[in-house]
Amino acid sequence: MASQILDTPIEFLKGVGPARADVLRKELGIFTFKELLYHLPFRYVDRSKFYTVSELNSDAAVVQLKGRIVRVSEVGVAKAKRLTAIFEDGTGQIELVWFKGAKWIKDSLRANTEYVVYGKISQFKSTWNIVHPEIETVDKFRLSGSSGLRPVYNTTEKLTSRGLHSTGISKLMEVLLPTLKAQIPETLSTELVSKLKFYSREEALMHIHFPPSLEEAEKARNRLKFDELFFIQLMLIKKKLQQTRNVPAARFAKVGELFNQFYDKHLAFDLTEAQKRVIKEIRSDVNTGYHMNRLLQGDVGSGKTIVALLCALLAIDNGYQVAVMAPTEILAKQHFESFSASLEFLPVTVSLLTGSTKTAARREIHASLMDGSLNILIGTHALIEPKVEFKQLGLAIVDEQHRFGVAQRARLWNKAKMPPHILVMTATPIPRTLAMTLYGDLDLSVIDELPPGRKPILTVHRTDSARLKVFKFIKEEIALGRQIYIVYPLIEESQALDYKDLMDGYESISRSFPLPDYKISIVHGKMKSEDKNHEMQRFISGETQILVATTVIEVGVNVPNASVMIIESAERFGLSQLHQLRGRVGRGADQSYCILMTDEKISKEAKIRVETMCRTNDGFELSEVDLELRGPGDLMGTQQSGELNLAIADLVLDKQILITARHLAMELLERDPSLTAPENSAIRLSLADMMQIRKDWSQIS
């Protein structure tokens, strides 16, 4: 019965009808009583306070007045026509103005009737006025019972033209809520509601629309925020348990000769404690006989690649092949060179497959994959082409995974008889709250320690006025045999944005650092792949001392001799990008520097980003600041952009609610994995309902 009334089409609510229902569907996606119920107010206004006209001043932006209309007149013609009314309360007069609906409003206004007027005040030629005020009789104002806090709802111009401004929507809620009394099902167990001292679900929804006080509105919001985050966590954890318990996978039972030989004889440095911890976590996962789905987070330069290499050897020792997928050809090639150099003394075969791999080489790779003689295949999207078939794929390593779509990762999964173990790597440190929501169905490993001996990169902020000093510093570093990156945000001059562009910068650098003393490479996204690779190789080999580039070098470039990163128009970049660019230096033994160049005047937000970069090298701290500045929507790049479509919760503000929700969800599923206990029936039904309607944006593999 409850679900039936909630599913009632919206046109059957008193005060809606077919025309209003049509605009509600088109503008807000409201088709049913339930969808209107969940169109929540985003703030409240206090309608208990009244002003007098004599008290009005510029500090009072929105006011409420009580008085009578003494004169009404229409001014102008056709589209320029407007309605004006003189309103007085005994202390003075104010003008009310309507540009739309003049005829309807004029017919509704009555003489010798006391009205309540509410709206934003402004002054024109020393006369106070309110444009498009909310207006109702005092009797109606009292009868509505809404003389205290009133909800404010999102609306649109088309809705407003149908009388469904915020007040109009509020009036629909006044009709809807009594209709739904005792019809709104509970979603949590009695135990949870009691433990958290929550309102019931019904009480929360009643109070969020018409709260007796701001404190009770907050209490109602917290109940609904918890529900939203709790059920997302339930979905993610349930899925994770199903994957780990129900999906059989290759068992890497032994730590074999290749792993031990490499670890004992060819590892050029000691692993950090964080790296050792992560390898133990992965070894434990792949020895269960069930599928591993693990996210490896590590800051720039923390040593994720060597962890991936050791895991690959673990797979090969157990008779399985390994795929390593990277988002760009540059990064794939870097991984290939790194793996090949590290494994040159071991009987391990490694190949590279990208879009530019020649046909003959492709045929050779396909054959060696099928007969099992190829142990590790590294590549780009080319790895997921239908022709690429493995004899025995046991481990898939996906680098910078947020650059790949779900369907692409799924195709990699399908290249094995049993799903391969998945190790997802990212050099973008993700705040804990975001990781718990975006990647709640993965086990999380974090390398939160840099290798010993790494000198922290010194980051400084300089403005255009200090450019000559910066150029002098560049010459000093080059004289010491070091190399320099100079990164620009744009390729060509933009009329809309007054920022340094790459071509203009290149000419300026060429004049300041003339041949034959200085050699310069240039790299940007519009270059052909072979030209880009040629220029990069010149810089990597030390043939050129300065690399002028766009953010194409954000990932995948490893030049230990480069000691200075100069980022032009640094105010144009997000914190994550700035941190990734800074990570291109500091890879050798020399002290490295990052210089953030900006205009003299920058926005408040840009100033926070620049100051944060100068203060810390900790990517996790930076990611928290980035989350606060930008919100979660686009933090992870285009693949996740817009996916965190939370109705009421906020990952920045509601961090503690999320942590509590996840903890309680895990606790519940440990006790009752299938949610079949009678006391959890409300949770089970709510979760089933949610899983039907919510897009599964959490899927990783």
Summary of the structure (lengths in Angstrom):
residues: 701
radius of gyration: 31.8
end to end distance: 39.3
largest distance: 99.0
contacts: 2221
relative contact order: 0.09
helix: 44%
strand: 19%
